[in-house]
Amino acid sequence: MPFSARDVIPLSQARANLSELADQVKAGAEKIITKNGESYVAIVDAQRLDYYHQLERERIHLLLIEDASKGLADVSAGKVKDARGVLSAIKRRRTTKPD
């Protein structure tokens, strides 16, 4: 959803018109509140916020699936190391690190 100049509001104006802003947001607008001329917070409809959170969870799940697929491809290609050997090497490096 594109923003217009009417959607960017100073904090002082938002305080004075919160009820009106809430009605506009409930009707579909999104508002950016500024403080000292900088973006500060946004006002969005609660259902839309839930939707944004759902999209973020789905994005995280897709990234996890992608990482798992890459890991399985590495296993299929034989690009694996023994976990005990790797952990032992890490422990050895930690104990021999110069201060």
N, C-alpha and C positions, 0 to 999 in steps of 0.2 A: 504494500500500500504506500503510495508516494505521500510525502509530507509537503505541506504548504507553509507559508509564513504564519498562517493562523494557528498552526499546530505547535508552534514554538512559543512558549509563554514564560515570562519571568516569574520567579517564585512568589514575589509580592503580589502579582496579579492573580496567580493561582490560588493563593490563600484567600483572597477576596472573593473569588468566583468558583470555589471548589464544587459546589452543588451543580452549577451550570456545566462545568467541565466534566463532571461525572456523568451527567445526562448525555453530553456529546460523545463521550467515550462509549457509553452503553449503546448508543446509536451507531457505533462503528468507527468513530474517529480514534486516533491514538495521539497523545499529546506528549511533547517533550518539554519538561520544566527546566529552566535555566537558573543558575545562581552565579552572580557576578559575571554574567555574559557567557558562561560555559554550560554545556549540557550537564544536568545534575541527575534527574530521574525521569522516568517515563510513566505515564498513566495509560494502562491498557485494560480492556475488559477482562474480567476474571476468567471467563471461558476461553478467551483467546490466549491468556497466559497459560492456562492448563494445556492448551493445544501446543504452544511453544515448548513447554516442558516435555510433552509427549514426543515431539519431533526430536528434541535433544537426546532423549533416551533411545529412540530408534537409531539415531546417528551413531551413538556410542555402541549399540548392539551391532550395527553394520561394520564398524571399525574392528570390534572384537572378532566377528566372523571372518573378516579379511585377514587379520593377524593369524587366526587359527588355520585358515586355508594356506597361508604362506608357510606356517610351521609344518603342516601335513605335507606340503610340496617338498620342503627341505628333508623331511623324514623319507619320503619316497625317493628322493635323489641321493640319499645316503649322507646328507650333510648333517651328521649328528656327532655328539661327543658324549662320553661317559660322564654322568653328573657327578659321581664321586671323584673322578679324576679332576674335573674342573674345579669343584669345591676345594679339593686339597691344594691345587695350584693357587687359588685365591688366598687361602689361609697362609700358604708359604710366603706369598708376596707381601701380605700384611705384616708378617713377623719379621721380614727382612727389609722393610722400608726404612730408609735413613730419615732421621728427625730433621 
